[in-house]
């Protein structure tokens, strides 16, 4: 199980025809309580999809009751029609869950009416598409989606995939409480979360304040440090839903650490499935004057196409690292910097050290270590190489 590993949640994923492949493309996660809390973090891109605009409003209204997600269409830059599609989707979920709760054989926990203003909406897929057929397939599919809800569901993670090659899930078992999660994302991976949708659930007893603080802290050191291609999406959303069904209220620091570990595990899965990549690159920056400096330095390398092309060619070109970090405002002396590739220090004090022939870049997992000698802070930024396959896949994405 994934998002239904914690108590108090049901989920489902079905196919409604948004994808030409006939694969699942509509998912729903429902929080059945009894003590609900929620938090959400959204893309920082100024160009935001209709579901983001809607969900931002929902997030201000109190604990979310459910989240519905579709793949096969981003519903972004589709105007008033697209926003109305999002609203109608939320209303259809609310109506179907209310009808379910009022049925004779329903679980008493679900018997309270559901408001559309408590339903988050997420979409992922091609920007600029979303016609009446798109709307009809989603809204018309909601009753079947609600009917498929299960507390031991395994179908929802597949329904949110686009160019993903594998499902991305994680589970953490705490002391009497659990965290479950699912994610999608394989391209446009850059801060502002990455082009990803993430739903995290927990049966821990939390309030909205704890949920919000823990989620923001977790995303800041995981998804926000995943920078595969420097492209920021319009649809990113990470959502945390808490049911309180375990009856256990963990220490806030303990819960926050567990949530950060789950988000980091998902970020690593996103990195490993990045479109066309042949190397998964971790850029570890140490000895920085601040964490912000360490992140800035790591990101400058992660976004440097010359560096990424060199890694694709198995070329440990440390000069490209120094050239990249020299463009930042971070505090350091470039003539004191050390750079290592896969454990071999190739650059010492801004000059050559070990022969490059000693460095093997054949393994997919690649570690680049940068020592700035400017302070005590550190950070790791994840990225991938730049390959022919990445260019090909994205050149044909809308065809």
GILINBEL-V389930 format. One record per helix or strand. SS is the DSSP state (a for helix, b for strand). FROM is the first residue (numbers start at 1). TO is the last residue. If there is no record, write none. Layout:
ss,from,to
SS,FROM,TO
SS,FROM,TO
This chain:
ss,from,to
b,9,14
b,26,31
b,37,42
a,50,59
b,66,70
b,73,73
a,79,102
a,108,110
a,116,118
b,119,124
a,132,147
b,150,150
a,156,159
b,168,173
b,178,184
b,197,202
a,208,220
a,223,225
b,226,226
b,237,242
a,252,272
b,280,288
a,291,302
a,305,312
a,318,325
b,338,341
b,344,348
b,351,352
a,356,358
b,365,371
b,377,384
a,388,395
